[in-house]
């Protein structure tokens, strides 16, 4: 049995209070729990390998009220856990309500990169 000092108990309570009142969303908590099962790299690759775009991640982020990167990881987690049907439904809903803020997608970025590195350009 471990003995705790009043200071240790107080720090534990402060940490618990901070976690309980912080702005962590349910999705963020699920990502923390999923960290043991999948790496961020695996979740990100699942998202890209399923054919989704950066614009999809932006829309999901707006719909789920989280950062684009977190939405991409959350979507990748859903794919890895067999929930792609639910992800597709979420994207359909998000497409009706949200757009991509910059209006560009990954294909646009590769076209721009090719243009900017074209011969004769300085």
C-alpha positions as CSV (number, residue, x, y, z in Angstrom):
1,X,0.0,0.0,0.0
2,X,1.3,3.4,-0.9
3,X,1.0,6.3,1.3
4,X,0.1,9.7,-0.1
5,X,0.9,13.0,1.3
6,X,-1.6,15.9,1.4
7,X,0.5,17.6,-1.3
8,X,0.3,14.5,-3.6
9,X,-3.5,14.2,-3.1
10,X,-3.9,18.0,-3.8
11,X,-1.9,17.7,-7.0
12,X,-4.0,14.7,-8.1
13,X,-7.1,16.7,-7.5
14,X,-5.8,19.7,-9.4
15,X,-4.9,17.4,-12.3
16,X,-8.3,15.7,-12.3
17,X,-10.1,19.1,-12.1
18,X,-8.0,20.4,-15.0
19,X,-8.8,17.4,-17.2
20,X,-12.5,17.6,-16.3
21,X,-12.7,21.2,-17.2
22,X,-10.4,21.4,-20.2
23,X,-11.7,21.7,-23.7
24,X,-11.1,18.1,-24.6
25,X,-13.8,16.8,-26.9
26,X,-15.1,13.3,-27.0
27,X,-13.2,12.7,-30.2
28,X,-10.0,13.9,-28.5
29,X,-10.5,11.5,-25.7
30,X,-11.2,8.6,-28.1
31,X,-7.9,9.5,-29.9
32,X,-6.1,9.3,-26.5
33,X,-7.6,5.9,-25.8
34,X,-6.9,4.7,-29.4
35,X,-3.2,5.7,-29.1
36,X,-2.5,2.3,-27.5
37,X,-4.0,0.5,-30.5
38,X,-2.8,2.5,-33.5
39,X,-0.1,5.1,-34.1
40,X,-0.9,8.5,-35.5
41,X,0.9,7.5,-38.6
42,X,-1.3,4.5,-39.1
43,X,-4.5,6.5,-38.6
44,X,-3.3,9.2,-41.0
45,X,-2.3,6.6,-43.7
46,X,-5.7,4.9,-43.3
47,X,-7.3,8.2,-44.1
48,X,-5.2,8.9,-47.2
49,X,-5.3,5.2,-48.4
50,X,-9.1,5.3,-48.2
51,X,-9.1,8.0,-50.9
52,X,-10.1,11.0,-48.7
53,X,-8.7,14.4,-49.4
54,X,-7.5,17.3,-47.2
55,X,-10.7,19.1,-48.0
56,X,-12.6,16.1,-46.5
57,X,-10.5,16.5,-43.4
58,X,-11.3,20.2,-43.2
59,X,-15.0,19.6,-43.6
60,X,-15.0,16.9,-40.9
61,X,-13.0,19.2,-38.6
62,X,-15.7,21.9,-39.0
63,X,-18.4,19.3,-38.5
64,X,-16.8,17.7,-35.5
65,X,-15.6,21.0,-34.1
66,X,-11.9,20.0,-34.0
67,X,-8.7,20.8,-35.8
68,X,-8.3,19.5,-39.3
69,X,-5.4,17.2,-38.3
70,X,-7.4,15.8,-35.3
71,X,-10.3,15.2,-37.7
72,X,-8.0,13.3,-40.1
73,X,-6.8,11.1,-37.3
74,X,-10.3,10.5,-35.9
75,X,-11.5,9.6,-39.4
76,X,-8.5,7.2,-39.9
77,X,-9.3,5.6,-36.6
78,X,-12.9,5.0,-37.7
79,X,-11.6,3.4,-40.9
80,X,-9.2,1.1,-39.0
81,X,-12.0,0.1,-36.6
82,X,-14.4,-0.7,-39.5
83,X,-16.6,2.4,-39.3
84,X,-16.1,3.7,-42.8
85,X,-19.8,3.6,-43.4
86,X,-20.4,6.1,-40.5
87,X,-17.5,8.2,-41.8
88,X,-19.0,8.4,-45.2
89,X,-22.3,9.5,-43.7
90,X,-20.5,12.2,-41.6
91,X,-18.7,13.5,-44.7
92,X,-22.0,13.7,-46.6
93,X,-23.5,15.7,-43.8
94,X,-20.5,17.9,-43.6
95,X,-20.5,18.5,-47.4
96,X,-24.0,20.0,-47.1
97,X,-23.0,22.4,-44.3
98,X,-19.3,23.2,-44.8
99,X,-16.9,24.0,-47.5
100,X,-13.2,24.0,-47.7
101,X,-12.0,27.4,-46.5
102,X,-9.3,27.8,-49.1
103,X,-11.1,26.0,-51.9
104,X,-8.0,24.0,-52.9
105,X,-7.3,20.3,-52.6
106,X,-4.3,18.1,-52.8
107,X,-4.5,17.8,-56.6
108,X,-4.3,21.6,-56.8
109,X,-1.1,21.6,-54.7
110,X,0.6,19.1,-56.9
111,X,-0.3,21.1,-60.0
112,X,1.0,24.3,-58.4
113,X,4.2,22.5,-57.4
114,X,4.7,21.3,-61.0
115,X,4.1,24.8,-62.3
116,X,6.5,26.4,-59.8
117,X,9.3,24.0,-60.6
118,X,8.8,24.2,-64.4
119,X,11.9,24.8,-66.5
120,X,12.6,28.5,-67.1
121,X,11.0,29.6,-63.9
122,X,13.3,31.4,-61.4
